[in-house]
Amino acid sequence: MSLFATGISYKSAPVEMREKLAVGPPRLKDALAGLRDFARETVLVSTCNRVEVYAHAEGRESVREEVKRFLAARSGLGEEALAGLLYEYRDRDAARHLFKVASGMDSMVPGETQILAQVKDAYTQSAAEGMTGPVLNPLFQAAFRSARQIHRDSEISRRKVSAGSVAVDLAEEKLGRLDDKRVLMLGAGKMSEVTLRHLAAKGVRSIIVANRTRERALELAGKFQAKAVGFDTLDAELARADVVVASSAAPHYLVRRDRVRRVMEKRNNRPLLFIDIAVPRDVEPEVGSLENAYVYNIDDLQEIVDKNLALREGEVGKCLQMVEGAAERYWKEAKHTDASPLIQKLTEHFHDIRREELERSKAKFSRASQEYVREVERLTERLVNRLLHEPLKAIRAEASRGKDSRRRDLLRALSRLFNMPPEQGDPPQTR
């Protein structure tokens, strides 16, 4: 099948090198074009922890050198800097690796779910550019199904291991449902944004972002349909809040005991939960001595994180078994139903026609920009792939019946339909 997974990850390269090799979304389209030279189908996955090329390259023993040149050229690093850092998996091992990556079982934090969305985005981009086909399409779809099953049938992704997610879970544990609660966020930095994302996932609709710089509060609030305020209105917001998540960069306490005591009088002592994930702390510890005021700091959350990490580790073995089983089932089915020679022949035939027609029209493009010509090429490639989608799906379905005679009959029929030359050893076509 000539399937490859080649790249670098946090296991093989330091962050200083990974950040140079990373391909951000704005550059991904151009980067994909650079992979067409050596692979029939490719998906480029680039995250903070890995840069990997998944490729179908018929008849190749390896694509490591091509991937190394590609990464070196785009990053400005010399090829010698990448020597010994790139790993490569082939065929069954490449499929197994993708299943592990998509499920989060190859991540720094086992079972994390963000990687699944990142791999999906990478695959979608490649598919939109006409870079996927009969080998990578079913492979990635099977990996996505496996990942969803693992997250659904195990406890590994339910054990939160970031301060932001644990803070939200703690609030839910103490207050019950959160969608009817008013949340006050102190600070508008990265941790605040992560926490707001988890709050939004819980259905929280009433969120206030308070920050020293109101412009930054407005920027963050706009991402979550929240309200932005300055610290000058802090007392009024504390009086109305149910939960306060503190994550500012202030060098001193923003919320002191005397302030909360005054606020609690206005609230008629209605409970107020403080979750302080700032370092230095935003909430004075003595606030917790007030009636119906509850304070949890980053150390309290770290205890929960450590416990969840331990529980996740206990699930790793089970999840790895699920990954191995799913990958093996996929590979056996893929080999049993392998129609790739026939699919390759039909795909090459149609793309040869496409290229011939483009060559005939070359003179008409003489005054067009290079970008326009490339877009025409991409358009025709996507059109051919779209037209072939249903016929190739039918071929795979027929091949799944596992009879070589059926494949030969299909090939003869297709050769007649599309005037393709017969395979070596096939009887000559009769008119």
C-alpha positions in Angstrom: 0.0 0.0 0.0 3.0 2.3 0.5 1.6 4.3 3.4 4.0 6.5 5.4 3.9 8.6 8.5 7.1 10.7 8.8 8.0 13.6 11.0 9.1 14.9 14.4 7.4 15.3 17.7 8.1 16.3 21.3 9.7 12.8 21.7 12.3 13.4 19.1 12.9 17.2 18.9 13.1 20.1 21.4 10.6 22.9 21.4 13.1 25.3 19.8 13.2 23.1 16.7 9.5 22.3 16.6 8.5 25.9 16.6 10.7 26.5 13.6 9.3 23.6 11.7 5.6 24.3 12.6 3.4 25.3 9.7 0.6 27.6 10.8 -2.9 27.7 9.1 -2.1 30.6 6.9 0.9 28.8 5.4 -0.6 25.3 5.2 -2.1 25.7 1.7 1.3 26.6 0.2 3.1 23.9 2.2 0.8 21.2 0.9 1.7 22.2 -2.7 5.3 21.4 -1.9 4.3 17.8 -1.0 2.8 16.9 -4.4 6.2 16.1 -5.9 6.8 12.9 -4.1 3.4 11.6 -2.9 0.1 10.8 -4.5 -1.8 11.7 -1.3 -0.7 13.7 1.7 -1.9 15.2 5.0 0.3 17.6 6.9 -0.3 17.7 10.7 1.3 20.6 12.5 0.8 21.3 16.2 3.0 22.7 19.0 4.1 19.1 19.7 4.5 17.5 16.3 4.9 18.1 12.6 4.0 15.0 10.6 3.4 14.1 7.0 1.1 11.2 6.2 1.6 10.1 2.7 0.6 7.5 0.1 3.5 7.1 -2.3 3.0 4.1 -4.5 6.2 2.0 -5.1 8.3 3.8 -2.6 10.4 2.3 0.2 10.7 5.5 2.1 9.8 9.2 1.9 12.0 10.3 4.8 14.6 12.1 2.7 11.9 14.0 0.8 10.1 15.0 4.0 13.5 16.1 5.5 14.2 18.3 2.5 10.7 19.7 2.6 10.9 20.6 6.3 14.4 22.0 6.0 13.5 24.2 3.0 10.4 25.7 4.7 12.0 26.2 8.1 15.4 27.6 7.0 17.1 24.9 9.0 19.8 22.9 7.2 19.1 19.2 6.4 21.9 18.3 8.7 20.0 19.9 11.6 17.2 17.3 11.1 19.5 14.3 10.8 18.5 11.6 13.1 15.4 13.4 14.4 12.8 12.2 11.8 11.0 9.0 12.5 9.2 7.1 9.8 6.5 4.4 10.0 5.3 2.4 7.1 2.0 0.6 6.2 0.6 -1.1 9.2 2.8 0.8 11.6 1.9 4.1 9.9 -1.8 3.4 10.4 -1.3 2.4 14.0 0.6 5.6 14.6 -2.2 7.7 13.2 -4.7 5.9 15.4 -2.6 6.7 18.4 -2.1 10.3 17.5 -5.8 11.0 16.8 -6.9 9.4 20.1 -4.4 11.4 22.1 -2.5 8.3 23.1 0.8 9.7 21.6 0.4 13.1 23.4 2.3 14.5 26.3 -0.9 14.2 28.3 -2.4 10.9 27.4 -6.0 11.1 26.2 -6.1 14.9 25.6 -8.9 15.7 23.1 -7.5 18.8 21.4 -5.3 16.8 19.1 -8.3 15.1 17.5 -9.7 18.5 16.4 -6.2 19.4 15.1 -5.8 16.2 13.0 -9.4 16.7 11.6 -8.5 20.3 10.6 -5.3 19.1 8.9 -7.2 16.3 7.0 -10.0 18.7 6.0 -7.5 21.2 4.6 -5.7 18.5 2.6 -9.0 17.1 1.3 -10.1 20.6 0.2 -6.8 20.9 -1.8 -7.4 17.5 -3.5 -4.5 15.9 -1.6 -6.4 12.9 -0.2 -7.9 10.0 -2.0 -8.7 6.3 -1.8 -5.9 5.4 0.7 -5.9 8.4 3.1 -9.6 9.1 3.1 -10.8 5.8 4.6 -7.7 5.7 6.9 -8.3 9.0 8.5 -12.1 8.4 8.8 -11.3 5.1 10.6 -8.9 6.8 12.9 -11.5 9.5 13.8 -14.1 6.8 14.6 -11.6 5.0 16.8 -10.6 8.2 18.7 -14.3 9.0 19.4 -14.9 5.5 20.7 -12.0 5.7 23.0 -13.1 9.0 24.5 -16.6 7.7 24.8 -15.9 4.3 26.3 -13.1 5.1 28.7 -12.5 7.5 31.6 -9.2 8.9 30.2 -10.6 12.2 28.7 -13.0 12.8 31.6 -10.1 13.4 34.0 -9.2 17.0 33.5 -5.5 17.9 33.8 -5.3 21.7 33.2 -6.0 24.3 35.8 -8.6 26.0 33.7 -10.7 22.9 33.1 -10.3 21.7 36.7 -11.5 25.2 37.9 -14.7 24.8 35.9 -15.3 21.3 37.1 -14.7 22.4 40.7 -17.3 25.2 40.3 -19.8 22.7 38.8 -19.1 20.3 41.7 -19.7 23.0 44.3 -22.7 24.8 42.7 -24.3 22.2 40.5 -25.3 23.4 37.0 -23.5 26.4 35.7 -25.6 27.5 32.8 -27.7 29.7 35.1 -24.8 31.1 37.1 -23.0 34.5 36.7 -19.2 34.1 36.4 -16.8 36.9 36.9 -13.4 36.4 35.3 -10.5 38.5 36.7 -7.8 38.9 34.1 -7.7 38.5 30.3 -4.6 36.4 29.7 -4.1 33.0 28.1 -5.2 31.1 31.2 -8.4 33.2 31.3 -9.1 32.4 27.7 -8.7 28.6 28.3 -11.0 28.8 31.4 -13.6 30.7 29.4 -13.5 28.1 26.7 -14.4 25.4 29.3 -17.1 27.6 30.8 -18.7 28.1 27.4 -18.6 24.4 26.9 -20.7 24.0 30.1 -23.3 26.4 28.7 -22.5 29.4 30.9 -24.2 32.4 29.3 -23.5 35.2 31.8 -19.8 36.0 31.9 -18.1 39.2 32.8 -14.4 39.8 32.0 -12.7 42.3 34.3 -9.2 43.5 33.5 -6.9 46.4 34.3 -6.8 47.2 30.5 -10.3 47.4 29.3 -9.3 47.0 25.7 -7.9 43.6 26.4 -11.0 42.7 28.3 -13.1 43.7 25.3 -10.9 41.6 23.0 -11.3 38.5 25.1 -15.0 39.0 25.9 -15.8 39.4 22.2 -14.7 35.8 21.6 -17.3 34.4 24.1 -20.1 36.9 23.8 -19.2 38.1 27.3 -19.3 41.6 28.9 -16.1 43.5 29.5 -15.5 45.8 32.5 -12.5 47.6 34.2 -11.4 46.9 37.7 -13.1 50.1 38.8 -16.5 48.3 38.8 -15.2 45.3 40.7 -17.4 45.8 43.9 -20.6 45.9 41.8 -19.6 42.8 39.8 -18.6 40.9 42.9 -22.0 41.7 44.4 -23.8 40.1 41.4 -21.4 37.1 40.8 -21.9 33.5 41.7 -18.4 32.4 40.8 -15.1 34.4 40.6 -12.3 32.9 38.6 -9.1 34.9 39.3 -6.3 34.7 36.8 -4.7 38.2 36.5 -1.1 39.2 36.4 -1.5 41.6 39.2 1.5 41.7 41.6 -0.8 42.1 44.7 -4.2 40.9 45.9 -7.1 42.2 43.9 -9.7 40.9 46.3 -9.1 41.4 50.0 -11.1 40.3 53.0 -12.6 43.7 53.8 -13.8 44.2 50.3 -15.6 40.9 50.3 -17.0 41.5 53.7 -18.7 44.6 52.4 -19.9 42.9 49.3 -21.4 40.0 51.2 -23.6 42.4 53.1 -25.0 43.6 49.8 -25.5 40.0 48.7 -27.4 39.1 51.9 -24.6 36.5 52.4 -25.5 34.6 49.3 -22.7 32.1 48.7 -19.7 33.2 46.6 -17.1 30.8 45.2 -13.6 32.1 44.5 -11.2 29.9 42.3 -7.8 31.6 42.3 -5.5 30.2 39.7 -3.2 33.2 39.6 0.4 33.2 40.7 0.9 35.5 42.6 -2.6 35.0 44.1 -5.4 37.5 43.3 -7.6 36.6 46.3 -6.4 37.1 49.9 -6.6 33.8 51.7 -8.4 35.3 54.7 -11.4 35.8 52.4 -12.2 32.1 53.0 -12.8 32.9 56.7 -16.0 34.8 55.8 -19.3 33.1 56.1 -20.5 31.7 52.7 -17.2 32.8 51.0 -15.2 29.8 49.6 -11.7 30.1 48.3 -9.7 27.6 46.3 -6.2 28.4 45.0 -3.8 26.9 42.5 -2.4 24.4 45.0 -5.9 23.0 45.7 -6.4 22.6 42.0 -3.1 20.9 41.6 -4.1 18.2 44.0 -7.1 17.5 41.7 -4.9 17.6 38.6 -2.4 15.1 40.2 -5.2 12.8 41.1 -6.7 13.0 37.6 -3.3 12.3 36.1 -2.9 9.2 38.2 -6.3 8.0 37.1 -5.5 8.8 33.5 -2.4 6.7 33.7 -4.5 3.9 35.0 -6.6 4.1 31.8 -3.7 4.3 29.4 -3.2 0.5 29.1 -6.9 -0.1 28.4 -6.9 2.7 25.8 -3.8 1.5 24.0 -5.4 -1.9 23.7 -8.4 -0.3 22.1 -6.2 1.6 19.7 -4.2 -1.5 18.7 -7.3 -3.5 18.2 -9.0 -0.8 16.0 -5.8 -0.2 13.9 -5.3 -3.9 13.4 -9.0 -4.4 12.3 -8.7 -1.5 9.9 -5.5 -2.8 8.4 -6.8 -6.3 7.9 -9.9 -5.0 6.2 -7.9 -2.5 4.1 -5.6 -5.3 2.9 -8.5 -7.7 2.3 -10.4 -5.0 0.3 -7.3 -3.5 -1.3 -8.4 -2.1 -4.7 -5.6 0.4 -4.8 -4.0 -0.9 -8.1 -7.3 -0.6 -9.9 -8.1 2.7 -8.2 -4.6 4.0 -9.0 -4.9 3.1 -12.7 -8.3 4.8 -13.0 -7.2 7.9 -11.1 -4.0 8.2 -13.2 -6.0 7.8 -16.4 -8.3 10.7 -15.5 -5.6 12.9 -14.3 -3.5 12.3 -17.4 -6.5 13.5 -19.4 -6.8 16.5 -17.1 -3.1 17.4 -17.6 -3.3 17.0 -21.4 -6.2 19.4 -21.5 -4.4 21.9 -19.3 -1.4 21.7 -21.6 -3.6 22.4 -24.6 -4.8 25.5 -22.9 -1.4 26.7 -21.8 -1.2 29.4 -24.5 -4.4 30.9 -23.2 -2.9 31.3 -19.8 0.3 33.1 -21.0 -0.8 36.4 -19.6 -2.3 35.1 -16.4 -0.6 35.2 -13.1 1.1 32.2 -11.6 -1.4 32.2 -8.8 -4.3 32.1 -11.2 -2.7 29.2 -13.2 -2.2 27.3 -9.9 -5.8 27.9 -8.9 -7.0 26.5 -12.3 -4.8 23.4 -11.7 -6.2 23.0 -8.2 -9.8 23.5 -9.5 -9.4 20.8 -12.2 -7.8 18.4 -9.8 -10.7 18.9 -7.3 -13.2 18.4 -10.1 -11.6 15.1 -11.2 -11.5 13.8 -7.7 -15.1 14.8 -7.1 -16.2 13.0 -10.3 -14.2 9.9 -9.3 -15.5 9.8 -5.8 -18.6 7.6 -6.4 -17.0 5.2 -9.0 -14.0 4.6 -6.6 -16.4 4.0 -3.7 -18.2 1.4 -5.8 -14.9 -0.2 -6.8 -13.9 -0.5 -3.1 -17.3 -2.0 -2.3 -16.9 -4.6 -5.1 -13.3 -5.4 -4.0 -14.5 -6.0 -0.4 -16.2 -9.2 -1.7 -12.6 -10.6 -1.8 -12.6 -12.2 -5.3 -9.7 -11.6 -7.7 -12.0 -12.6 -10.6 -14.3 -9.7 -9.7 -11.4 -7.2 -9.7 -10.3 -8.5 -13.2 -13.8 -8.2 -14.5 -14.0 -4.7 -13.2 -10.7 -3.8 -14.8 -11.8 -5.1 -18.1 -15.1 -3.2 -17.9 -13.3 0.0 -17.0 -10.7 -0.4 -19.7 -13.5 -0.6 -22.2 -15.5 2.2 -20.8 -12.6 4.6 -20.5 -10.2 3.2 -23.2 -7.6 2.4 -20.7 -4.7 0.1 -21.7 -5.2 -3.4 -20.0 -2.9 -4.6 -17.3 0.0 -6.9 -18.2 -1.4 -10.4 -18.5 -5.0 -9.4 -19.2 -6.5 -10.8 -22.3 -6.7 -8.3 -25.2 -9.9 -6.2 -25.5 -12.4 -7.4 -28.1 -14.4 -5.0 -30.2 
